[in-house]
Amino acid sequence: MTSEITWHKSTYSGASGNCVEVSEGPTTHIRDTQHRTQTQLSVSGSEWNALLHTLCSHWPCPSTRVTPNSEGTGEP
């Protein structure tokens, strides 16, 4: 399953590897960068979009970061 998914992580993560990777779309997949072969979390695009909106309403989201959109894909 993961071989068909295009993963990315935030450029804010740095080189430490302590982050998560996501693959956004109709279903958004989330996994631990240090344990890529272990279990991943999958949520609907709308649930991911709601999480991003909630986080950005409580903390400033840099303008260079991908922001949620109406389709729930997180793409501009």
C-alpha positions as a printed NumPy array, in Angstrom:
array([[  0.   ,   0.   ,   0.   ],
       [  2.69 ,   2.542,   0.924],
       [  4.545,   1.991,  -2.373],
       [  1.587,   3.598,  -4.212],
       [  1.558,   6.664,  -1.958],
       [  3.651,   9.807,  -2.41 ],
       [  4.813,  10.946,   1.026],
       [  6.165,  14.322,   2.11 ],
       [  7.243,  15.978,   5.329],
       [  7.455,  19.573,   6.378],
       [ 10.588,  21.507,   5.489],
       [ 10.411,  22.753,   9.102],
       [ 11.222,  19.238,  10.346],
       [ 14.968,  19.606,   9.92 ],
       [ 17.395,  16.699,   9.71 ],
       [ 16.582,  15.087,  13.075],
       [ 13.983,  12.719,  11.625],
       [ 11.599,  13.432,  14.524],
       [  8.538,  14.144,  12.445],
       [  5.631,  12.648,  10.579],
       [  5.083,  12.296,   6.855],
       [  1.766,  12.765,   5.111],
       [  0.214,  11.907,   1.797],
       [ -2.743,  14.196,   1.135],
       [ -5.735,  13.475,  -1.059],
       [ -9.285,  12.142,  -0.714],
       [ -7.77 ,   9.989,   2.054],
       [ -4.824,  11.47 ,   3.953],
       [ -2.231,   9.025,   5.268],
       [  0.036,   9.905,   8.209],
       [  3.075,   7.938,   9.419],
       [  6.078,   8.244,  11.724],
       [  9.224,   9.045,   9.73 ],
       [ 11.383,   6.87 ,  11.993],
       [  9.032,   3.854,  11.731],
       [  7.798,   3.963,   8.141],
       [  6.963,   0.266,   7.916],
       [  4.791,   0.273,  11.019],
       [  1.14 ,   1.259,  11.239],
       [ -0.053,   4.441,   9.571],
       [ -3.071,   6.567,  10.342],
       [ -5.561,   7.264,   7.545],
       [ -8.262,   9.934,   7.723],
       [-10.594,  11.473,   5.182],
       [ -9.443,  14.605,   3.383],
       [-12.155,  16.58 ,   5.157],
       [-10.96 ,  15.366,   8.578],
       [ -7.369,  16.351,   7.704],
       [ -8.618,  19.722,   6.489],
       [-10.497,  20.254,   9.77 ],
       [ -7.346,  19.427,  11.76 ],
       [ -5.271,  21.921,   9.764],
       [ -7.93 ,  24.617,  10.23 ],
       [ -8.033,  23.951,  13.981],
       [ -4.249,  24.045,  14.337],
       [ -3.954,  27.24 ,  12.281],
       [ -6.659,  28.901,  14.354],
       [ -4.63 ,  28.303,  17.548],
       [ -1.067,  28.812,  16.267],
       [  0.277,  31.013,  13.507],
       [  0.734,  29.056,  10.282],
       [  3.639,  30.341,   8.179],
       [  2.532,  31.596,   4.783],
       [  4.964,  29.177,   3.108],
       [  3.301,  26.137,   4.676],
       [  0.653,  24.242,   2.746],
       [ -2.748,  25.434,   3.913],
       [ -6.043,  23.564,   3.875],
       [ -8.491,  24.116,   1.043],
       [-12.153,  23.333,   0.416],
       [-11.353,  19.932,  -1.16 ],
       [ -9.521,  18.785,   1.974],
       [ -6.324,  17.99 ,   0.097],
       [ -4.186,  20.64 ,   1.772],
       [ -3.008,  21.857,  -1.608],
       [ -3.296,  25.507,  -2.692]])
